[in-house]
Amino acid sequence: MVGRAGRNLVSEFVVLKKRGVVVPIGGTAFRTSGQEAAAREAVRANPNLRLARLSDGYDAFEAVLRELRAAMPMPVRWEPGNEAAHSVLRQLLRGETR
Protein backbone atom coordinates (compact mmCIF):
# COMPACT_ATOMS: atom_id res chain seq x y z
CA MET A 1 0.00 0.00 0.00
CA VAL A 2 1.18 3.50 -0.78
CA GLY A 3 -0.41 6.68 0.49
CA ARG A 4 0.24 10.17 1.68
CA ALA A 5 1.21 10.46 5.31
CA GLY A 6 -2.02 11.87 6.69
CA ARG A 7 -2.86 11.07 10.31
CA ASN A 8 -5.67 8.69 9.42
CA LEU A 9 -3.67 6.61 6.98
CA VAL A 10 -0.57 6.31 9.16
CA SER A 11 -2.78 5.31 12.09
CA GLU A 12 -4.44 2.63 9.98
CA PHE A 13 -1.08 1.31 8.78
CA VAL A 14 0.04 0.93 12.39
CA VAL A 15 -3.19 -0.45 13.87
CA LEU A 16 -3.77 -2.90 11.03
CA LYS A 17 -0.06 -3.83 10.92
CA LYS A 18 0.12 -3.35 7.16
CA ARG A 19 3.17 -3.09 4.97
CA GLY A 20 3.39 0.05 2.94
CA VAL A 21 5.03 3.29 1.94
CA VAL A 22 3.99 6.63 3.42
CA VAL A 23 4.68 9.78 1.42
CA PRO A 24 4.49 12.98 3.45
CA ILE A 25 3.35 16.08 1.63
CA GLY A 26 4.98 19.11 3.18
CA GLY A 27 3.45 22.46 3.74
CA THR A 28 1.57 24.50 6.24
CA ALA A 29 -1.88 24.14 4.69
CA PHE A 30 -4.67 22.41 6.55
CA ARG A 31 -4.25 18.61 6.47
CA THR A 32 -0.64 18.74 5.21
CA SER A 33 1.23 20.22 8.17
CA GLY A 34 2.88 17.64 10.34
CA GLN A 35 2.88 14.83 7.78
CA GLU A 36 6.65 14.36 7.95
CA ALA A 37 6.53 13.94 11.74
CA ALA A 38 3.50 11.63 11.51
CA ALA A 39 5.27 9.51 8.89
CA ARG A 40 8.44 9.20 10.98
CA GLU A 41 6.41 8.19 14.04
CA ALA A 42 4.46 5.59 12.04
CA VAL A 43 7.67 4.10 10.67
CA ARG A 44 9.00 3.84 14.24
CA ALA A 45 5.80 2.11 15.39
CA ASN A 46 5.50 -0.23 12.39
CA PRO A 47 8.77 -1.63 11.00
CA ASN A 48 6.83 -2.76 7.91
CA LEU A 49 6.48 0.83 6.73
CA ARG A 50 8.91 2.83 4.68
CA LEU A 51 9.13 6.59 4.26
CA ALA A 52 9.45 8.09 0.78
CA ARG A 53 9.80 11.82 0.26
CA LEU A 54 8.66 13.57 -2.90
CA SER A 55 11.78 15.70 -2.82
CA ASP A 56 13.99 12.59 -3.16
CA GLY A 57 12.64 11.86 -6.64
CA TYR A 58 11.26 8.85 -8.44
CA ASP A 59 14.42 6.71 -8.32
CA ALA A 60 14.51 6.95 -4.53
CA PHE A 61 10.81 6.09 -4.37
CA GLU A 62 11.39 3.06 -6.56
CA ALA A 63 14.27 1.97 -4.32
CA VAL A 64 12.02 2.23 -1.25
CA LEU A 65 9.43 0.03 -2.98
CA ARG A 66 12.09 -2.57 -3.87
CA GLU A 67 13.39 -2.55 -0.29
CA LEU A 68 9.91 -3.04 1.15
CA ARG A 69 9.14 -5.84 -1.25
CA ALA A 70 12.35 -7.68 -0.37
CA ALA A 71 12.02 -7.22 3.40
CA MET A 72 10.59 -9.92 5.61
CA PRO A 73 7.44 -8.83 7.49
CA MET A 74 8.25 -7.81 11.05
CA PRO A 75 5.99 -7.98 14.11
CA VAL A 76 4.42 -4.68 15.09
CA ARG A 77 4.82 -3.81 18.75
CA TRP A 78 2.11 -1.29 19.27
CA GLU A 79 -0.55 -1.13 21.92
CA PRO A 80 -3.53 1.12 21.37
CA GLY A 81 -4.40 3.89 23.74
CA ASN A 82 -8.07 3.25 23.12
CA GLU A 83 -8.92 -0.40 23.73
CA ALA A 84 -12.56 0.07 22.70
CA ALA A 85 -11.55 1.31 19.24
CA HIS A 86 -9.04 -1.51 18.87
CA SER A 87 -11.71 -4.05 19.82
CA VAL A 88 -14.02 -2.73 17.11
CA LEU A 89 -11.22 -2.95 14.54
CA ARG A 90 -10.53 -6.58 15.52
CA GLN A 91 -14.23 -7.40 15.17
CA LEU A 92 -14.35 -5.74 11.75
CA LEU A 93 -11.34 -7.70 10.59
CA ARG A 94 -12.95 -10.96 11.74
CA GLY A 95 -16.26 -10.01 10.09
CA GLU A 96 -18.14 -9.94 13.38
CA THR A 97 -19.79 -6.55 12.91
CA ARG A 98 -22.31 -5.29 10.40
Residue, then its C-alpha position, 0 to 999 in steps of 0.5 A: m500500500v502506498g499513500r500520503a502520510g495523513r494522520n488517518l492513513v498512518s494510524e491505519f497502517v500501524v493499527l492494522k499492521k500493514r506493509g506500505v510506503v507513506v509519502p508525506i506532503g509538506g506544507t503549512a496548509f490544513r491537512t498537510s502540516g505535520q505529515e513528515a513527523a507523523a510519517r516518521e512516528a508511524v515508521r518507528a511504530n511499524p517496521n513494515l512501513r517505509l518513508a518516501r519523500l517527494s523531494d527525493g525523486y522517483d528513483a529513490f521512491e522506486a528503491v524504497l518500494r524494492e526494499l519493502r518488497a524484499a524485506m521480511p514482514m516484522p511484528v508490530r509492537w504497538e498497543p492502542g491507547n483506546e482499547a474500545a476502538h481496537s476491539v471494534l477494529r478486531q471485530l471488523l477484521r474478523g467479520e463480526t460486525r455489520 
